[in-house]
Amino acid sequence: MTKGALSPQQREDALAALKSTNQPGKELDILIVGGGVVGVGSALDAVTRGLDVGIVEARDWAAGTSSRSSKLIHGGLRYLEMLDFALVQEALKERGLLIQRIAPHLVRPVPFLYPLTKRFVERPYVGAGILLYDTMGMTSGNSRGVPMHKHLTRRGTLRAAPSLKDDAMVGSIRYYDAQVDDARYVVNMMRTAASYGAKAANRVSVENFLREGERVVGARVKDQETGEEFSIRAKQVVNATGVWTDETQAMVTDRGQLKVRASKGIHLVVPRDRFQSTVGLILRTEKSVLFVIPWGRHWIIGTTDTDWDLDKAHPAASSSDIDYILEHVNKVVKRPLTREDVEGVYAGLRPLLAGENDSTAKLSREHVVAHPVPGLVVVAGGKWTTYRVMAKDAVDEASRALDERVPASCTETVPLLGAEGYRAAWNKRARMAEDAGVHVARVEHLLQRYGTDAELVLALIRGDASLAEPLPGADDYLRAEVVFAATHEDARHVDDVLTRRTRISIESWDRGVSAAPVVANLMAPHLNWSDAQIDREVKHYLARVEAERLSQQQPDDVSADSARMGVEDIVPLS
């Protein structure tokens, strides 16, 4: 078995190990509830301290907020304006760590233009802010990993981004942040945690917490795929459920609760040729900031910031959300973008700590760790970039209640699988391509998604040349990647592959409809699917796409949510 392979057999073994925790002396040190970036980060943090760790996720790894972000690893330039220097410093330190050491194969620098619209006063003010941003990046304790900013004239700005309107700015400042494929990062980190011994099972929901008096001693869970219920016992439980924090916390207590408010952000995906530019853009709006982010052969444009109190599993983008983004980006581009230019749309929810403020745009992105009752630690708030700090703080809090002395966090020095030797592998990509009989561009694509584990995907192709073929309607992705997702990355359903292991659902014009039957047939032998199950998987995915398209035609959140809710979440296995 490959190190860190999240295979169907690994899931069975993890479930068996979790069930055995009911035997005397077999309880886990820590059970983590929630398979987003903070939950999975907590599993990696705890297991690398030598603790016995289990983690369960009700749906798929990163299925919630953690796969629907702006895909940016950034300090948060706008937080400087709020004078939140500590948050920016912390985030810039993490950015440097991720680029340089932890995940150089998944996190890479990306340039942005900050357009200036006022002739004299704005450049010194914004320039001073970005200089401070760069300086904080340098003094954060890690080498920056990104180049310094540069002032551009109006002519220089138009050279970098010819699609901008001539009168949209008087100049700009080019600065760097970083980007990540968020869902890939989470599953890669879950594989890493499993390679150190974490017992991981997705599609397992918490039905209730186990209590002895006031104390939480584990959880009663349900395997969504078989319907079986069982108990998992642990000395400490960490609740890392993001926007679901209020609901999971309410199973235990209504005392001293953290309150988490969901803020919806939507993003549009458009082809790269619709907007001529070598750099991304950051634009100010009356409510927040709008990013135009380079994303392979596409642009990601977002985001919005609105309160959301409807279905949290499937936040829906309404027609007015889409119009809002198009309207704001069209203020600065020569050739307006229309609905016809939009390949994909996705919506996510930010888990903001609820305060006195009415506006979600002004709520804090800082995180809080609480111990509301003995045995239960809750971590909430924060931002994607600082997941590792949140995980460390949560495990620190849980460790204080354990009998033995627990070592300090070491995740600062733990690279994810595929990171070690990545730059050397990149340098020999031409030879790797020749050996595998594929084009070097294919190897580059695999290296940027799997790091040195690209060799495992290429090994599948060497064993079966047909796996080197691209998926229909999604030329960027190979059939071998589907097999790898099913055998190494815990993909249990077609939806998992098309939405999170790849980004076909938002990057292809048909949203993955033509790829779905091929993906189902590639997954089937590895997951023991019958013909009826293959058919069900494809129908479910097509219905999901149809429901999302319908929701995006609705005028408001309520009608969009109603349209999206027309499809059940999970396909029961036959």
C-alpha positions in Angstrom: 0.0 0.0 0.0 1.3 3.4 -0.9 2.2 5.7 2.0 -0.8 7.9 2.9 -3.1 6.2 0.4 -6.8 7.0 1.2 -8.1 3.9 -0.4 -11.4 2.1 0.1 -9.5 -0.5 2.2 -8.0 2.3 4.3 -11.5 3.6 5.0 -12.6 0.1 6.1 -9.6 -0.2 8.4 -10.1 3.3 9.9 -13.8 2.5 10.6 -12.8 -0.8 12.3 -10.2 1.0 14.4 -12.7 3.8 15.3 -15.3 1.1 16.4 -12.7 -0.6 18.6 -12.3 2.5 20.7 -15.2 1.3 22.8 -13.0 -1.4 24.3 -11.4 -0.5 27.7 -8.1 1.4 27.3 -8.6 1.7 23.5 -10.1 5.2 23.4 -8.5 7.8 21.2 -6.5 10.7 22.6 -8.4 13.1 20.3 -11.4 12.7 18.0 -11.8 15.6 15.4 -15.2 16.4 14.0 -15.1 18.1 10.6 -13.0 17.5 7.5 -12.4 21.0 6.3 -9.0 22.7 6.3 -9.0 23.4 10.1 -10.2 19.9 11.1 -7.7 18.1 8.8 -5.0 20.5 9.9 -5.8 19.6 13.5 -5.6 15.9 12.7 -2.1 16.4 11.2 -1.0 18.6 14.1 -2.2 16.1 16.7 -0.9 13.0 15.0 2.6 14.5 14.5 2.7 15.2 18.2 2.5 11.4 18.8 -1.2 11.4 19.8 -3.8 8.7 18.8 -6.1 10.6 16.5 -9.4 9.9 14.7 -11.2 12.3 12.3 -14.7 12.0 10.8 -16.4 14.2 8.1 -20.1 14.0 7.3 -19.7 14.4 3.6 -16.4 14.6 1.6 -13.1 16.2 2.7 -13.3 20.0 2.1 -16.9 19.6 0.9 -18.0 22.8 2.7 -16.3 26.1 2.9 -12.7 24.8 2.4 -13.2 24.0 -1.3 -15.1 27.1 -2.2 -12.7 29.9 -1.2 -11.0 32.5 -3.4 -8.1 30.1 -3.7 -5.8 32.7 -2.2 -3.1 32.4 0.4 -2.7 36.0 1.5 -2.1 38.3 4.4 -5.2 40.3 3.8 -4.3 43.7 2.4 -7.6 45.2 3.5 -6.9 44.2 7.2 -4.0 46.7 7.2 -6.6 49.4 6.6 -8.5 48.1 9.7 -5.1 48.3 11.5 -5.3 44.6 12.3 -1.5 44.2 12.1 -1.3 41.0 14.1 -3.6 39.1 11.8 -1.8 40.3 8.7 1.7 39.4 10.2 0.5 36.0 11.2 -1.0 35.3 7.8 2.1 36.5 5.9 4.2 34.2 8.1 2.0 31.3 7.1 2.1 32.3 3.4 5.9 32.1 3.5 5.9 28.7 5.2 3.4 27.2 2.7 5.3 28.4 -0.4 8.8 27.6 0.9 8.4 24.5 3.0 5.0 22.9 3.6 3.5 22.7 0.1 5.6 24.3 -2.7 3.7 22.0 -5.2 0.3 23.4 -4.3 1.0 27.1 -3.2 2.6 29.4 -5.6 3.1 33.2 -6.0 0.7 35.2 -8.1 1.0 38.9 -9.2 -1.8 41.4 -8.7 -2.4 45.0 -9.9 -3.8 47.5 -7.5 -5.2 50.1 -9.8 -4.9 53.7 -8.7 -7.7 56.1 -9.7 -6.8 59.4 -8.0 -3.8 61.3 -9.5 -1.8 62.5 -6.5 -3.1 61.4 -3.1 -3.7 57.7 -3.6 -0.2 56.5 -4.7 1.6 57.5 -1.6 -1.2 56.2 0.7 -1.6 52.8 -1.0 2.1 52.5 -1.8 2.9 53.0 1.9 0.4 50.2 2.8 1.8 47.8 0.2 5.4 48.6 1.3 4.3 47.8 4.9 2.7 44.6 3.6 5.9 43.5 1.9 8.0 44.5 4.9 5.8 42.5 7.3 6.2 39.6 4.9 10.0 39.8 5.2 10.0 40.2 9.0 7.6 37.4 9.6 10.2 34.9 10.4 10.2 33.1 7.0 11.7 34.1 3.7 8.9 35.7 1.8 8.7 33.4 -1.2 7.3 36.2 -3.4 8.9 39.2 -5.2 8.6 42.8 -3.9 6.0 45.2 -5.2 6.6 47.7 -8.0 5.0 51.0 -9.0 3.6 51.1 -12.6 2.6 54.1 -14.7 -0.6 54.2 -16.6 1.2 53.0 -19.7 3.0 50.2 -17.7 -0.3 49.1 -16.3 -1.9 48.8 -19.7 1.1 46.9 -21.0 0.6 44.4 -18.1 -3.2 44.3 -18.5 -4.2 45.5 -22.1 -7.9 44.7 -21.4 -8.3 47.4 -18.8 -10.1 50.6 -20.0 -7.7 53.4 -20.8 -9.4 55.7 -18.3 -10.0 53.1 -15.6 -6.8 54.1 -13.7 -4.0 56.6 -13.6 -1.4 53.9 -12.7 -1.1 50.9 -10.5 1.0 49.0 -8.0 1.9 45.4 -8.8 2.3 43.2 -5.7 2.4 39.5 -5.0 0.4 37.1 -2.9 -0.1 33.3 -3.4 -2.8 30.9 -4.6 -3.8 27.3 -3.9 -6.2 24.7 -5.1 -8.0 24.6 -1.7 -9.7 21.2 -2.1 -6.6 19.5 -3.4 -4.6 21.0 -0.5 -7.1 19.5 2.1 -7.1 16.0 0.6 -3.3 16.1 0.3 -3.0 17.1 4.0 -5.5 14.3 4.9 -3.3 11.8 3.1 -0.3 13.2 5.0 -2.1 12.9 8.4 -3.1 9.3 7.5 0.5 8.5 6.6 1.4 9.4 10.2 -1.3 7.2 11.6 -4.5 9.3 11.8 -7.7 7.2 11.4 -9.7 9.0 8.8 -13.3 8.3 7.6 -15.4 10.6 5.4 -19.1 10.2 4.9 -19.4 9.6 8.6 -21.7 12.1 10.5 -21.9 12.9 14.2 -25.4 12.2 15.4 -24.7 13.1 19.0 -21.9 13.4 21.6 -21.3 10.7 24.3 -21.5 12.1 27.8 -20.5 11.0 31.3 -22.1 13.6 33.5 -20.9 16.9 32.2 -18.0 15.5 30.4 -17.9 14.7 26.6 -16.2 11.3 26.1 -16.7 10.7 22.4 -19.4 10.7 19.7 -22.2 8.6 18.3 -21.8 8.5 14.6 -23.4 7.2 11.4 -21.8 5.8 8.4 -23.7 7.6 5.6 -22.9 4.9 3.1 -24.2 1.9 5.0 -26.5 3.5 7.6 -24.7 1.8 10.4 -24.4 3.7 13.7 -21.6 3.2 16.3 -19.8 5.0 19.0 -16.3 6.4 19.1 -14.7 7.2 22.4 -12.0 9.8 23.0 -10.3 11.6 25.8 -10.9 14.9 24.0 -13.2 15.9 21.1 -12.3 18.8 18.8 -15.3 20.5 17.1 -13.9 22.0 13.8 -17.2 22.3 11.9 -16.9 25.8 10.6 -20.3 27.3 9.6 -22.0 24.3 11.3 -20.3 25.1 14.7 -23.6 26.4 16.3 -25.5 23.2 15.4 -22.8 20.8 16.6 -22.1 22.8 19.8 -25.9 22.8 20.6 -25.8 19.0 20.9 -23.8 19.5 24.0 -24.6 22.8 25.7 -26.1 26.2 25.2 -23.7 27.7 27.8 -20.9 30.0 26.7 -21.4 29.2 23.1 -19.4 30.7 20.3 -21.7 32.1 17.7 -20.7 31.7 14.1 -22.4 33.7 11.3 -22.3 32.5 7.7 -21.3 35.0 5.1 -21.8 34.0 1.4 -19.2 34.7 -1.2 -19.7 33.7 -4.8 -17.1 33.4 -7.6 -17.4 33.3 -11.4 -15.0 31.3 -13.6 -14.3 32.7 -17.2 -11.9 31.6 -19.9 -8.5 33.2 -19.9 -8.9 34.7 -23.3 -11.9 36.9 -22.2 -9.5 39.2 -20.4 -6.0 40.0 -21.7 -3.6 40.4 -18.7 -0.4 38.9 -17.3 -1.5 39.7 -13.8 -4.5 39.5 -11.5 -6.5 42.5 -10.3 -7.7 43.7 -6.9 -10.6 46.2 -7.2 -12.3 48.1 -4.4 -16.1 48.0 -4.2 -18.5 49.8 -1.9 -18.8 46.7 0.2 -15.6 44.7 0.0 -12.9 43.9 -2.5 -13.2 42.1 -5.8 -10.4 39.9 -7.1 -9.7 38.8 -10.7 -7.4 35.8 -10.1 -5.4 33.9 -12.8 -6.4 30.2 -12.6 -4.6 28.1 -15.3 -6.6 28.6 -18.5 -9.2 30.6 -16.6 -9.9 33.6 -14.4 -11.7 33.4 -11.1 -13.6 36.6 -10.3 -15.0 37.2 -6.9 -16.3 37.7 -4.3 -19.5 38.9 -2.7 -20.1 39.3 1.0 -23.7 38.8 2.1 -25.4 37.2 5.1 -26.7 33.6 4.6 -29.1 31.8 6.9 -30.4 29.1 4.4 -29.0 25.6 3.6 -25.4 25.5 4.7 -24.4 22.4 2.7 -25.2 23.9 -0.7 -25.1 27.7 -0.6 -26.6 28.9 -3.9 -25.5 31.8 -6.2 -28.5 33.8 -7.4 -28.8 35.8 -10.6 -28.3 39.0 -8.6 -25.0 37.8 -7.2 -23.7 37.0 -10.7 -24.9 40.4 -12.0 -23.2 42.2 -9.1 -19.8 40.7 -9.9 -20.2 41.3 -13.7 -21.3 44.9 -13.1 -18.2 45.7 -10.9 -15.6 44.0 -13.1 -17.1 45.6 -16.3 -16.5 49.1 -14.8 -12.8 48.6 -15.6 -12.6 46.3 -18.7 -12.7 47.4 -22.3 -14.8 44.4 -23.5 -17.6 43.8 -21.0 -18.1 40.3 -19.7 -21.6 38.8 -20.2 -23.4 35.7 -18.8 -22.3 33.8 -22.0 -18.7 34.2 -20.9 -19.2 32.4 -17.6 -18.0 28.8 -17.6 -18.6 28.1 -13.9 -20.1 29.5 -10.7 -19.5 28.5 -7.1 -20.6 29.8 -3.7 -19.0 29.3 -0.3 -19.7 30.4 3.3 -17.2 32.2 5.5 -17.5 31.1 9.2 -17.3 34.6 10.8 -17.4 35.0 14.6 -20.7 36.8 15.3 -20.3 40.2 16.9 -22.4 43.3 17.5 -21.8 44.4 13.9 -24.7 44.1 11.4 -22.4 43.8 8.4 -20.6 40.5 7.7 -17.9 42.4 5.8 -16.8 44.0 9.1 -16.9 40.9 11.3 -13.5 39.6 12.5 -11.5 36.9 10.6 -9.6 36.1 13.8 -10.3 32.7 15.4 -11.3 31.6 18.9 -10.7 28.4 20.7 -13.0 27.5 23.6 -13.5 24.6 26.0 -17.3 25.0 26.8 -17.6 21.7 28.7 -15.0 19.2 29.8 -13.8 17.0 27.0 -15.0 19.3 24.2 -12.8 21.9 22.4 -14.4 24.2 19.9 -12.4 26.2 17.3 -14.1 28.7 15.1 -13.6 31.8 12.9 -10.3 32.5 11.2 -9.3 32.4 7.6 -8.0 29.7 5.2 -4.5 31.1 5.2 -4.1 30.7 9.0 -5.6 27.2 9.3 -2.3 25.8 10.7 -2.3 28.3 13.6 -5.9 27.5 14.3 -5.2 23.8 14.3 -2.2 24.3 16.6 -4.2 26.4 19.1 -7.1 23.8 19.1 -4.7 20.9 19.8 -2.8 22.9 22.4 -6.1 23.4 24.2 -7.1 19.8 24.0 -3.6 18.7 25.1 -3.8 20.7 28.3 -6.6 18.3 29.5 -4.7 15.1 28.7 -2.9 13.3 31.5 0.4 12.9 29.7 2.7 15.7 28.7 2.1 16.4 25.0 5.0 17.6 22.8 4.7 21.1 21.1 3.3 21.4 17.6 5.8 20.6 14.8 3.7 21.2 11.7 5.8 24.2 10.8 8.5 21.6 9.7 6.2 18.9 8.3 5.9 19.0 4.5 2.8 17.6 2.9 3.1 14.4 0.8 4.5 15.4 -2.6 6.4 18.4 -1.3 9.7 16.8 -0.5 11.9 16.9 -3.7 9.3 18.9 -5.7 11.7 21.4 -7.2 14.1 18.6 -8.2 11.2 16.8 -9.8 10.2 19.9 -11.7 13.7 20.3 -13.1 13.6 16.8 -14.5 10.0 17.0 -15.9 11.1 16.6 -19.5 12.8 13.2 -18.7 9.7 12.1 -16.7 7.5 12.9 -19.7 9.8 10.9 -22.0 9.8 7.9 -19.7 6.0 7.9 -19.4 5.4 8.6 -23.1 3.3 11.7 -22.4 3.7 15.4 -23.4 5.8 17.5 -21.0 2.8 19.8 -20.4 0.9 16.9 -18.9 3.8 16.2 -16.5 3.8 19.9 -15.5 0.1 19.7 -14.8 0.5 16.6 -12.7 3.5 18.0 -10.7 1.5 21.1 -9.9 -1.3 19.0 -8.5 0.5 16.1 -6.9 4.1 17.2 -6.4 6.5 14.2 -6.4 3.4 11.9 -6.1 2.9 12.7 -9.8 5.1 9.6 -10.3 2.2 7.5 -8.8 -0.2 8.8 -11.4 2.4 8.2 -14.2 2.8 4.6 -12.9 -0.9 4.1 -13.5 -0.4 5.2 -17.1 2.6 2.9 -17.6 0.3 0.1 -16.5 -2.6 1.1 -18.8 -1.9 3.5 -21.7 -5.6 4.3 -22.1 -5.4 6.2 -18.8 -3.2 8.8 -20.5 -6.3 10.0 -22.5 -8.0 13.3 -21.3 -11.5 13.3 -20.0 -14.3 14.4 -22.5 -15.0 18.1 -22.2 -12.1 18.6 -19.8 -8.9 18.3 -21.7 -6.7 19.4 -18.8 -7.4 16.2 -16.8 -6.3 12.7 -17.5 -8.3 9.5 -16.9 -5.5 8.3 -14.6 -6.3 11.1 -12.2 -9.8 9.6 -11.7 -8.4 6.2 -10.8 -5.9 7.9 -8.5 -8.7 9.8 -6.8 -10.6 6.6 -6.2 -7.6 4.5 -5.0 -5.5 7.1 -3.1 -7.7 10.2 -2.3 -10.9 8.9 -0.7 -13.2 9.9 -3.7 -16.4 7.9 -3.0 -18.7 9.4 -5.6 -18.5 11.0 -9.1 -19.3 14.4 -7.5 -16.2 14.1 -5.4 -14.0 13.7 -8.5 -15.6 16.3 -10.7 -16.0 19.0 -8.0 -13.0 18.6 -5.7 -10.3 16.1 -6.8 -10.5 18.0 -10.1 -12.2 21.3 -10.8 -14.1 20.1 -13.9 -17.5 21.2 -12.5 -16.4 24.9 -12.6 -13.8 24.8 -15.4 -15.7 23.1 -18.3 -18.5 24.7 -20.3 -20.8 21.7 -19.7 -19.8 21.6 -16.0 -18.6 18.0 -16.3 -21.8 16.5 -17.8 -19.9 14.7 -20.6 -17.1 13.6 -18.3 -19.5 12.1 -15.7 -20.2 8.7 -17.4 -16.5 8.1 -18.1 -15.6 9.0 -14.5 -18.2 6.7 -13.1 -16.9 3.8 -15.2 -13.3 4.5 -14.2 -14.2 4.5 -10.5 -16.6 1.5 -10.6 -14.0 -1.4 -10.4 -12.2 0.2 -7.5 -15.4 0.9 -5.5 -17.2 -2.3 -6.5 -20.1 -0.5 -8.1 -22.8 -2.4 -9.9 -24.2 -1.2 -13.2 -27.2 0.2 -11.3 -24.9 2.2 -9.0 -22.9 3.6 -12.0 -26.2 4.8 -13.5 -27.3 6.3 -10.2 -24.0 8.2 -9.8 -24.3 9.7 -13.3 -27.9 10.7 -12.9 -27.2 12.2 -9.5 -24.4 14.4 -10.9 -26.4 15.5 -13.9 -29.3 16.4 -11.5 -26.9 18.4 -9.3 -25.7 20.4 -12.3 -29.2 21.1 -13.5 -30.2 22.3 -10.0 -27.2 24.6 -9.8 -27.9 26.1 -13.2 -31.6 26.6 -12.2 -30.6 28.3 -8.9 -28.3 30.7 -10.8 -31.3 32.0 -12.8 -33.3 32.9 -9.6 -33.6 36.5 -8.6 -32.8 36.1 -4.9 -31.3 33.9 -2.2 -34.5 32.2 -1.1 -35.6 31.2 -4.6 -32.0 30.2 -5.5 -31.8 28.0 -2.3 -35.1 26.4 -3.1 -34.0 25.5 -6.6 -30.7 24.1 -5.5 -32.4 22.0 -2.8 -34.2 19.9 -5.4 -31.4 17.3 -5.3 -30.5 15.0 -2.4 -27.0 15.4 -1.1 -25.6 11.8 -1.1 -26.1 8.8 -3.3 -26.7 5.7 -1.2 -24.5 2.8 -2.3 -26.4 -0.2 -3.7 
